[in-house]
Amino acid sequence: MLRDLLPGGPGDELTPRLGVLARPAPLPSRERRRREKERREGVVSVVMPAYNVAPYIADAVASVLGQSHREVELVVVDDGSTDGTRQLLEELAASDPRLQVHTQANGGPNAARNLALNHARGEFLTFLDGDDVVLPGAYARLVGSLRATGSDFAQASYLRLRGSEQEPPMPWISRAHGQELLAASVTDRPSMMVNAVQWSKVYRRSYWDEAVREFAEPGYYQDQLVSARAFGHARAVDHLVEPTVAWRARDDRSSMTQQVLSTANLRDRFRTASEALDILATVSGPKLHDARLTQYLNNDFGSTIRRVEEAPDDYWQALVAEVRAFTALVPKQAFWDRIYPQHKVVYHLIVEERRSDAIAFNEAGGRVMSDFPYLDLEDACYLRLPLWDDPSLPRHLFRLPPRFTRGLRSGEREWPAGRVDA
């Protein structure tokens, strides 16, 4: 049952781990002076972990070295590949001195990124995975924006790459990047936090060292912790519209973030989300914490909770435990009015361990709320989703967020499935 948070709240106690995650210790003065002396003005350092990406690595490297912003250094760490990736990288490095190749025993992408960071000397810093590509003109736009505004970092939208076909990103990414924001305050525009991936951003290296520093190891979703620190500490952010990266969705689902039915992946997804929320609460206060919590519940966990029908038993049991713990972070019952009804229903069914009902809801198409009509009741508008007539489900689960009710009642919003009478 979805319930109120117990007394206290995220970030009330700064544990040693949270303290390190939220506020990196200042660089020793000697190390800071060394970095400043070696920093290469105007250069974009591109950090790239690479593990068994032989079919894709040449395209990834070419997309960086072919940028119109020629001042780049591409720092690649081969993470113990066994498919010839390292040999391909060494061949590519022989023809362009801007590419440097380092190796390590397999330790995961975050360890590889941290090793690469030790070798990066550019004024600006960004990231790219070894199977993705940077779109033409990306770094010129992002660096040009930072030079014009003085912001701490700039971020842009991205595309999905399936084979050779480019597709739009998730709808919430497209919506968030519908308007350009320059030198924007994250507190004033928290919607920009939905873009939590690192390869969509270019940082000033000085800001990175001050606010972020490194990736936590190991894990699947450490971008979440990095982004929480970056957004939480930022004085100003440039938020651009045009996509700058094509993220590859592999057909073999071997990309780390595509392995969504792994129990370890599931647990790490919820753990890093909880830690990211704690960081935001500690660094920035409740507004950014609550905004990001809303985004997690409405967007990020959609792929996790809609796959209950294909999940093995151990995954389902872990999902119940993780959803129970995460929904307990909701500060008060009224907060749930921010969450879309199709998600509220499924969260409730998971918490109550009603797997067959969750499967029935999904199979009836309940995940697509625009396919179902709405009712205008006295207090708000509701969706007549599957299980609407189940008396055991609280009615508030079906209530639309207030902005939907305002839009439907004013006529500013049309509903594809129309309206029905109560």
C-alpha positions in Angstrom: 0.0 0.0 0.0 1.4 3.4 -0.9 2.0 5.2 2.3 3.4 8.3 3.9 7.1 8.7 4.8 8.0 8.1 8.4 9.4 11.0 10.4 12.6 12.4 9.0 13.6 12.5 5.4 16.3 11.9 2.7 19.5 13.6 3.6 18.7 14.2 7.3 21.9 12.3 8.3 25.1 12.7 6.2 26.6 9.2 6.3 30.3 8.8 5.4 29.5 7.3 2.0 26.9 10.1 1.3 29.4 12.7 2.4 31.9 11.5 -0.2 29.3 11.2 -2.9 27.7 14.6 -2.3 30.8 16.7 -1.6 34.1 15.6 -3.1 37.0 16.5 -0.9 39.0 19.5 -2.2 42.0 18.6 -4.4 45.3 18.8 -2.6 46.9 22.1 -3.6 49.9 20.5 -5.3 47.5 18.4 -7.5 45.4 21.4 -8.3 48.4 23.4 -9.4 49.7 20.5 -11.5 46.3 20.2 -13.3 46.1 23.9 -13.9 49.7 23.9 -15.3 49.0 21.0 -17.6 45.5 22.1 -18.7 45.2 22.7 -22.5 43.0 25.7 -23.2 40.2 25.1 -25.7 40.7 21.4 -25.8 37.8 19.0 -25.2 38.9 15.8 -23.4 36.7 12.9 -24.5 36.7 10.0 -22.0 35.8 6.6 -23.5 35.6 3.2 -21.8 35.8 0.3 -24.3 35.0 -3.3 -23.7 34.4 -5.8 -26.5 33.1 -3.2 -28.9 35.1 -4.2 -32.0 32.2 -3.8 -34.4 31.5 -0.2 -33.3 34.8 1.3 -32.0 36.0 2.7 -35.4 32.8 4.6 -35.9 32.9 5.9 -32.3 36.5 7.2 -32.7 35.8 8.7 -36.1 32.8 10.6 -34.8 35.0 12.3 -32.2 38.1 13.0 -34.3 36.0 14.2 -37.2 34.3 17.0 -35.2 34.4 20.5 -36.5 35.9 21.5 -33.1 39.3 20.0 -33.9 40.8 20.7 -30.5 40.0 17.3 -29.0 41.9 14.6 -27.1 40.2 11.2 -27.1 41.3 9.2 -24.0 40.2 5.6 -24.4 40.7 2.9 -21.8 40.3 -0.7 -23.1 38.7 -2.5 -20.2 40.3 -6.0 -20.8 38.5 -6.6 -24.2 38.8 -10.1 -25.7 37.4 -9.4 -29.2 40.2 -7.4 -30.8 39.0 -3.9 -29.6 42.5 -3.0 -28.2 44.2 -3.9 -31.5 41.8 -1.8 -33.5 42.4 1.1 -31.1 46.1 0.9 -31.4 45.9 0.9 -35.2 43.6 4.0 -35.1 45.9 5.8 -32.7 48.9 5.3 -35.0 47.2 7.7 -37.5 46.0 10.5 -35.2 48.0 11.7 -32.2 44.8 13.1 -30.6 43.8 9.5 -29.7 45.6 8.0 -26.7 44.9 4.4 -25.7 45.3 2.9 -22.2 44.5 -0.5 -20.9 43.4 -2.2 -17.7 42.3 -5.6 -16.5 38.5 -5.8 -16.7 37.2 -3.6 -13.9 34.0 -2.1 -15.4 33.3 1.1 -17.3 33.4 3.4 -14.2 36.9 2.2 -13.3 37.9 2.8 -16.9 36.5 6.3 -16.9 38.3 7.1 -13.7 41.6 5.9 -15.2 41.0 8.0 -18.3 40.2 11.1 -16.2 43.8 10.9 -14.8 45.1 11.3 -18.3 42.7 14.0 -19.5 44.2 17.5 -19.8 41.5 19.5 -21.7 39.8 22.7 -20.5 36.5 20.9 -21.2 35.5 17.4 -20.4 32.9 15.0 -21.9 32.2 11.3 -22.1 31.3 8.8 -24.8 30.8 5.0 -24.8 32.7 2.9 -27.3 29.6 1.8 -29.2 28.0 5.3 -29.5 28.7 8.2 -31.9 28.9 11.9 -31.6 26.8 13.8 -34.1 28.5 16.4 -36.4 29.1 19.8 -34.9 28.2 18.7 -31.4 31.3 19.9 -29.5 31.4 23.2 -31.4 27.8 23.9 -30.2 28.3 22.8 -26.6 31.7 24.6 -26.2 30.5 27.7 -28.0 27.6 27.9 -25.6 29.8 27.6 -22.5 32.1 30.2 -23.8 29.2 32.6 -24.4 27.5 32.1 -21.1 30.1 31.0 -18.6 27.9 28.2 -17.3 29.4 25.2 -15.4 28.3 22.7 -18.0 26.1 22.3 -21.1 23.9 19.4 -22.1 21.9 18.5 -25.2 19.3 16.0 -26.3 20.3 12.7 -27.9 19.0 10.1 -30.3 18.7 6.3 -30.2 20.7 4.3 -32.8 19.3 1.0 -33.9 21.5 -0.5 -36.6 21.9 2.4 -39.0 18.5 4.0 -38.1 18.3 7.0 -35.8 15.2 7.2 -33.6 14.0 9.9 -31.1 14.8 9.5 -27.5 12.3 8.7 -24.8 9.3 11.2 -24.8 10.4 12.9 -21.6 13.8 13.6 -23.0 12.2 15.2 -26.1 9.8 17.3 -24.0 12.6 18.4 -21.7 14.7 19.6 -24.6 11.9 21.4 -26.4 13.2 24.8 -25.3 16.7 26.2 -25.1 17.8 27.4 -21.7 21.0 29.4 -21.3 22.8 30.0 -18.0 19.7 28.5 -16.4 19.2 27.7 -12.7 18.5 24.0 -12.0 16.3 25.1 -9.1 14.2 27.2 -11.5 14.2 24.6 -14.2 14.4 21.1 -12.5 12.9 19.4 -15.6 16.5 19.5 -17.1 17.5 16.8 -14.6 15.7 14.1 -16.6 18.8 14.1 -18.8 21.1 12.2 -16.4 23.5 10.6 -18.9 27.0 11.9 -19.0 27.6 11.6 -22.8 25.1 14.3 -23.4 27.1 16.9 -21.5 30.3 18.9 -21.8 31.7 20.2 -18.5 34.3 22.8 -17.7 37.1 20.6 -16.2 37.5 23.0 -13.4 33.8 22.5 -12.4 34.1 18.8 -12.8 37.0 18.7 -10.4 35.2 20.9 -7.9 31.8 19.3 -7.8 32.0 15.8 -9.3 35.6 14.5 -9.5 35.0 10.8 -10.3 32.6 7.9 -10.8 31.6 5.6 -8.0 32.6 2.0 -8.6 31.2 -0.5 -9.6 27.6 -0.3 -10.8 25.2 0.0 -13.8 23.7 3.5 -13.1 26.6 5.6 -11.7 25.6 8.4 -14.2 22.8 9.0 -11.7 25.2 9.9 -8.9 27.4 12.0 -11.1 24.4 13.9 -12.4 23.0 14.5 -8.9 26.3 16.1 -7.9 26.6 18.1 -11.2 23.0 19.4 -11.0 23.0 19.9 -7.3 26.1 22.1 -7.2 25.7 23.9 -10.5 25.5 27.7 -10.5 24.3 27.8 -14.2 23.6 25.2 -16.9 23.2 25.5 -20.7 20.3 23.3 -21.9 20.3 22.9 -25.7 17.7 21.5 -28.0 19.6 19.9 -30.9 20.8 16.3 -30.3 24.5 15.8 -30.0 24.9 12.0 -29.5 23.4 8.8 -31.0 23.2 6.2 -28.2 23.3 2.6 -29.6 20.6 0.2 -28.6 22.2 -3.1 -29.5 20.2 -6.0 -31.0 21.9 -8.5 -28.6 20.9 -6.3 -25.6 24.5 -6.5 -24.4 24.7 -2.8 -23.5 24.9 -2.5 -19.7 21.8 -0.4 -19.4 19.7 -2.7 -21.6 20.1 -5.6 -19.2 17.0 -4.6 -17.3 15.9 -8.1 -16.3 19.1 -8.7 -14.3 18.4 -8.8 -10.6 21.7 -7.1 -10.0 20.8 -4.4 -12.5 17.5 -3.9 -10.8 18.9 -3.5 -7.3 21.6 -1.1 -8.6 19.0 1.0 -10.4 17.0 1.6 -7.2 20.1 1.9 -5.0 21.7 4.6 -7.1 18.4 6.4 -7.5 18.0 6.6 -3.7 21.6 7.8 -3.3 21.1 10.4 -6.0 18.0 11.7 -4.2 20.0 11.9 -0.9 22.7 13.8 -2.7 20.2 16.3 -4.1 18.5 16.7 -0.7 21.9 17.3 1.0 23.3 19.7 -1.6 20.2 21.6 -2.8 17.3 20.9 -0.5 13.8 19.4 -0.9 12.8 21.1 -4.2 15.3 19.3 -6.4 14.9 16.1 -4.3 11.1 16.1 -4.9 11.4 17.0 -8.6 13.9 14.2 -9.2 11.8 11.7 -7.2 8.8 12.6 -9.4 10.9 12.0 -12.5 12.1 8.6 -11.3 8.5 7.5 -10.6 7.0 8.9 -13.8 9.9 8.1 -16.2 13.0 6.2 -15.2 11.3 3.2 -13.6 8.8 2.6 -16.5 10.9 -0.1 -18.2 11.4 -1.8 -14.8 7.8 -2.1 -13.6 6.2 -2.9 -17.0 8.1 -6.1 -17.5 6.6 -8.1 -14.6 5.1 -10.7 -17.0 8.5 -11.8 -18.4 10.5 -11.5 -15.2 11.9 -14.6 -13.4 10.7 -15.3 -9.9 13.8 -13.9 -8.2 13.5 -10.7 -10.2 9.9 -10.3 -9.1 10.7 -10.8 -5.4 13.5 -8.3 -5.7 11.2 -5.9 -7.5 8.6 -6.1 -4.7 11.3 -5.3 -2.1 12.8 -2.5 -4.0 9.5 -0.8 -4.9 8.3 -1.0 -1.3 11.5 0.7 -0.1 11.5 3.3 -2.8 7.9 4.3 -2.6 8.5 4.8 1.2 10.6 7.9 0.1 7.4 9.7 -1.0 7.1 12.5 1.5 3.3 12.6 1.8 0.2 11.1 0.2 -0.5 14.2 -1.8 2.8 13.8 -3.6 1.3 10.9 -5.5 -0.9 13.3 -7.4 2.2 14.2 -9.4 2.5 10.7 -10.6 0.7 9.3 -13.7 -2.1 7.0 -12.9 -0.9 4.0 -15.0 2.3 4.0 -12.9 0.5 4.4 -9.6 -1.7 1.4 -10.2 1.3 -0.8 -11.1 3.4 0.4 -8.1 0.5 -0.4 -5.8 0.0 -3.9 -7.3 3.7 -4.6 -6.9 3.8 -3.4 -3.3 0.8 -5.6 -2.6 2.5 -8.6 -4.4 -0.4 -8.9 -6.8 1.6 -10.1 -9.8 -1.2 -11.6 -11.7 -3.2 -8.4 -11.5 -0.1 -6.4 -12.6 0.3 -8.7 -15.6 -3.4 -8.4 -16.4 -3.2 -4.6 -16.2 -0.3 -4.5 -18.6 -1.8 -7.1 -21.0 -5.0 -4.9 -21.2 -2.9 -2.0 -22.4 -2.9 -0.1 -19.2 0.6 1.3 -19.7 -0.7 3.7 -22.4 -2.9 6.1 -20.6 -4.0 8.0 -23.6 -5.8 4.9 -24.9 -8.4 5.2 -22.0 -11.1 7.7 -21.5 -11.2 10.1 -18.6 -14.0 11.0 -16.1 -14.4 14.4 -14.7 -15.4 13.9 -11.0 -16.0 16.6 -8.4 -12.4 16.8 -7.1 -10.4 16.0 -10.3 -10.2 14.1 -13.5 -9.6 10.3 -13.4 -8.6 7.7 -16.0 -10.8 4.7 -16.5 -7.9 2.3 -16.8 -8.0 -1.5 -16.5 -9.1 -2.6 -13.0 -11.1 0.7 -12.5 -14.0 -1.5 -11.2 -11.8 -3.4 -8.8 -13.1 -2.3 -5.4 -9.8 -3.2 -3.7 -7.9 -0.5 -5.5 -8.0 3.0 -4.0 -9.7 5.5 -6.3 -6.8 8.0 -6.0 -4.6 5.7 -7.9 -6.5 6.6 -11.1 -6.4 10.4 -10.5 -4.7 12.5 -13.1 -2.0 15.1 -12.1 -3.6 18.5 -11.4 -2.2 20.0 -14.6 -4.1 17.5 -16.7 -7.3 18.3 -14.8 -6.8 22.0 -15.4 -6.1 21.5 -19.1 -9.0 19.2 -19.7 -11.5 21.4 -17.9 -10.3 24.6 -19.6 -10.3 23.0 -23.0 -6.6 23.6 -23.5 -5.9 19.9 -23.5 -7.7 17.3 -25.7 -7.8 13.6 -24.7 -7.4 11.0 -27.5 -9.8 8.5 -25.9 -12.4 11.1 -25.0 -14.5 11.5 -21.9 -17.0 9.2 -20.3 -19.6 9.8 -17.7 -19.2 8.5 -14.2 
